[in-house]
Every structure is written in structure tokens, then in C-alpha cells.
Amino acid sequence: MASMPRVERRAGRLNVTLLNDPEIRSAGSSCVFDIDDFSELSGVEVLDLRRQLGTVSVHSSPIDGLPRWSYDPEIDAAYFKVSEARAQQQVDGTLTAYIGASDQLVRPSSSSCV
């Protein structure tokens, strides 16, 4: 079994696995990709998370290591940090959110990765 959380990049797709829970539903969402100086993805921001995905919740992030994430309920935004590199550019994108039985976000997955 792979350790949690983890980041996988395959065939132009980014998967950030937050929990080792079964995925029971998925929903599409718009997002913003943060791109570094080397055209690599350093983070993903989802604005209006609950408006886009319903009652989904995001559990607490580890303090150290990558990936890390945060959710701000006041502005309804989530951020997933997958690299220590600084973002130099932002690009609109889409992702698929895989959600578990308890409405916890299990895995955000980019539809296309830069």
C-alpha cells in the first residue's frame, strides 16, 4: 500500500491522493494551475469549492512535506501545494474531484497538466 498523502504525475495528468478511502463519486471543477519558471506545476487552487462540489470537506493537511493543502471556509477556496517552487504564472484549468462516502475529498485529479 502506498503512503498517504502522495502526488503522482502520469501522462500529463496530476493526481493528489489525500486519503486512503474508497471513492464513491466524482465531480468536475474549474481551477487555477500555478506554474513555475520551468513550466512545471507547483500548485492548484480551487475557488468556490463548495459551490462547485457541494458539501465536500477537506481534512487537515500534514504540516511537513508535500503535498500540503489548505481550505479557507470564509472565501470557500482550497489550495493544493505539490512543489516547493514559486509560481510565476497562473493558468485556468479543470480538475475532477473524487469524493468518499463521508463527503471527504479523497483525490483531486487534473484533467490536463501543463
PELIN-V135540 format. One record per residue. RES is the residue in one small letter. SS is DSSP state (H for helix, E for strand, - for the rest). OMEGA is omega in degrees with one decimal (* if undefined). Layout:
# PELIN-V135540
res=RES ss=SS omega=OMEGA
res=RES ss=SS omega=OMEGA
This chain:
# PELIN-V135540
res=m ss=- omega=179.5
res=a ss=- omega=179.9
res=s ss=- omega=178.8
res=m ss=- omega=-16.5
res=p ss=- omega=179.9
res=r ss=E omega=177.6
res=v ss=E omega=175.8
res=e ss=E omega=175.2
res=r ss=E omega=-179.2
res=r ss=E omega=173.8
res=a ss=- omega=177.4
res=g ss=- omega=-177.4
res=r ss=E omega=177.7
res=l ss=E omega=174.0
res=n ss=E omega=175.9
res=v ss=E omega=-178.4
res=t ss=E omega=-177.0
res=l ss=- omega=-174.6
res=l ss=- omega=174.5
res=n ss=- omega=179.8
res=d ss=- omega=175.7
res=p ss=- omega=177.0
res=e ss=- omega=-177.4
res=i ss=- omega=176.1
res=r ss=E omega=177.4
res=s ss=E omega=178.9
res=a ss=E omega=177.7
res=g ss=E omega=-177.5
res=s ss=E omega=170.5
res=s ss=E omega=-177.9
res=c ss=E omega=174.7
res=v ss=E omega=176.8
res=f ss=E omega=172.2
res=d ss=E omega=-175.2
res=i ss=E omega=-179.4
res=d ss=- omega=-178.6
res=d ss=- omega=-177.2
res=f ss=- omega=-179.5
res=s ss=- omega=176.3
res=e ss=- omega=178.9
res=l ss=E omega=178.9
res=s ss=E omega=179.4
res=g ss=E omega=179.4
res=v ss=E omega=178.5
res=e ss=E omega=177.0
res=v ss=E omega=177.1
res=l ss=E omega=-179.3
res=d ss=- omega=-175.8
res=l ss=H omega=-176.6
res=r ss=H omega=175.4
res=r ss=H omega=-178.8
res=q ss=H omega=-171.2
res=l ss=H omega=-179.9
res=g ss=- omega=-171.9
res=t ss=- omega=-178.9
res=v ss=- omega=175.6
res=s ss=E omega=-178.6
res=v ss=- omega=-179.0
res=h ss=- omega=-176.5
res=s ss=- omega=179.7
res=s ss=- omega=168.6
res=p ss=- omega=-179.5
res=i ss=- omega=-176.8
res=d ss=- omega=174.5
res=g ss=- omega=178.2
res=l ss=- omega=-1.8
res=p ss=- omega=171.4
res=r ss=E omega=179.1
res=w ss=E omega=177.4
res=s ss=E omega=175.1
res=y ss=E omega=178.2
res=d ss=E omega=-177.2
res=p ss=- omega=-178.7
res=e ss=- omega=177.8
res=i ss=- omega=177.9
res=d ss=- omega=-179.2
res=a ss=E omega=176.4
res=a ss=E omega=177.0
res=y ss=E omega=179.8
res=f ss=E omega=-178.3
res=k ss=E omega=-176.4
res=v ss=- omega=-179.8
res=s ss=- omega=177.1
res=e ss=- omega=-178.6
res=a ss=- omega=178.3
res=r ss=- omega=177.9
res=a ss=- omega=176.9
res=q ss=- omega=-175.4
res=q ss=E omega=174.8
res=q ss=E omega=-177.3
res=v ss=E omega=175.7
res=d ss=E omega=179.7
res=g ss=E omega=176.5
res=t ss=E omega=173.5
res=l ss=E omega=173.1
res=t ss=E omega=178.5
res=a ss=E omega=176.3
res=y ss=E omega=-168.7
res=i ss=E omega=-178.6
res=g ss=- omega=-175.8
res=a ss=- omega=-178.8
res=s ss=- omega=-178.4
res=d ss=- omega=174.1
res=q ss=E omega=173.7
res=l ss=E omega=-178.5
res=v ss=E omega=-173.9
res=r ss=E omega=166.9
res=p ss=E omega=-177.3
res=s ss=E omega=-178.6
res=s ss=E omega=175.6
res=s ss=- omega=175.6
res=s ss=- omega=-177.8
res=c ss=- omega=-177.2
res=v ss=- omega=*
